[in-house]
Amino acid sequence: MSCRCDIYLMLYVVNWFAGNADDMGNIRKEELYRASATLKVPIQQVTVMDHPDFQDGFGKIWNTSLLSKIVEKKIHDHAICIIITFDNYGVSGHCNHRDVNHGVRKFMLDTSQQDIEAWELVSTNIIRKYSGPVDIWFSLWSAQNSLNGQMHCLLNENPRRSYAAMSQHSSQWVWFRKLFVSFSSYTYVNTLKKINK
């Protein structure tokens, strides 16, 4: 299996579950396509799954084993070698974010493929979360002091593009999300931690 790992295709397919929260699945699907276009992600690399077992919402627990199988199929179909997912807290504590982490972790434990790497987005505490670009220094320090390159810090060189991409999600683009994107450290810097097998 050849592996696509150049910098712009680190995550070959953007997967997103429509979820159909508030019966807005089709609207949010179109919004995702527009946001991806803003971020210059080719449309053929965006997959929206509308699965009855993966409906959005608190209290709706997703099947970890089924998620693991879906991850395995996408990896095989698209020759993916790097997975980036949420960590166990899921940035906001959303149960579906955490379920995705559990599905990827299950895949990593079960797979015999040695050329697959998985990285999780490190959730920060509330002070760091809303410290905007100030958190860049702490994130860089944390990544540099991690053992054996187990953490990497990714700086966003164009925060305005992130804001523009988020604004494409017009059904969810309410005042508090605008504030979040403006002041969130995630708009400016993200720390990834390697998931070890």
SULPE-V760065 format. One record per backbone hydrogen bond with DSSP energy under -1.0 kcal/mol. CO is the residue of the C=O (numbers start at 1). NH is the residue of the N-H. If there is no record, write none. Layout:
co=CO nh=NH
co=CO nh=NH
This chain:
co=6 nh=9
co=14 nh=47
co=16 nh=49
co=18 nh=20
co=20 nh=23
co=21 nh=24
co=24 nh=28
co=25 nh=29
co=26 nh=30
co=27 nh=31
co=28 nh=32
co=29 nh=33
co=30 nh=34
co=31 nh=35
co=32 nh=36
co=33 nh=37
co=34 nh=38
co=35 nh=39
co=36 nh=41
co=37 nh=40
co=42 nh=45
co=43 nh=46
co=45 nh=14
co=47 nh=16
co=49 nh=18
co=51 nh=54
co=57 nh=60
co=63 nh=67
co=64 nh=68
co=65 nh=69
co=66 nh=70
co=67 nh=71
co=68 nh=72
co=69 nh=73
co=70 nh=74
co=71 nh=75
co=72 nh=76
co=73 nh=77
co=74 nh=78
co=75 nh=80
co=79 nh=4
co=81 nh=117
co=83 nh=119
co=85 nh=121
co=90 nh=92
co=94 nh=98
co=95 nh=99
co=96 nh=100
co=97 nh=101
co=98 nh=102
co=99 nh=103
co=100 nh=104
co=101 nh=105
co=102 nh=106
co=103 nh=107
co=104 nh=108
co=105 nh=109
co=106 nh=110
co=107 nh=111
co=117 nh=83
co=118 nh=195
co=119 nh=85
co=120 nh=193
co=125 nh=129
co=126 nh=130
co=128 nh=131
co=129 nh=185
co=131 nh=134
co=132 nh=135
co=133 nh=136
co=135 nh=139
co=136 nh=140
co=137 nh=141
co=138 nh=142
co=139 nh=143
co=140 nh=144
co=141 nh=145
co=143 nh=146
co=147 nh=150
co=150 nh=194
co=152 nh=192
co=154 nh=190
co=158 nh=161
co=158 nh=162
co=159 nh=163
co=160 nh=164
co=161 nh=165
co=162 nh=166
co=163 nh=167
co=165 nh=168
co=166 nh=169
co=168 nh=170
co=169 nh=172
co=172 nh=174
co=174 nh=178
co=175 nh=179
co=176 nh=180
co=177 nh=181
co=178 nh=182
co=179 nh=183
co=180 nh=184
co=183 nh=132
co=184 nh=187
co=185 nh=188
co=185 nh=189
co=188 nh=156
co=190 nh=154
co=191 nh=122
co=192 nh=152
co=193 nh=120
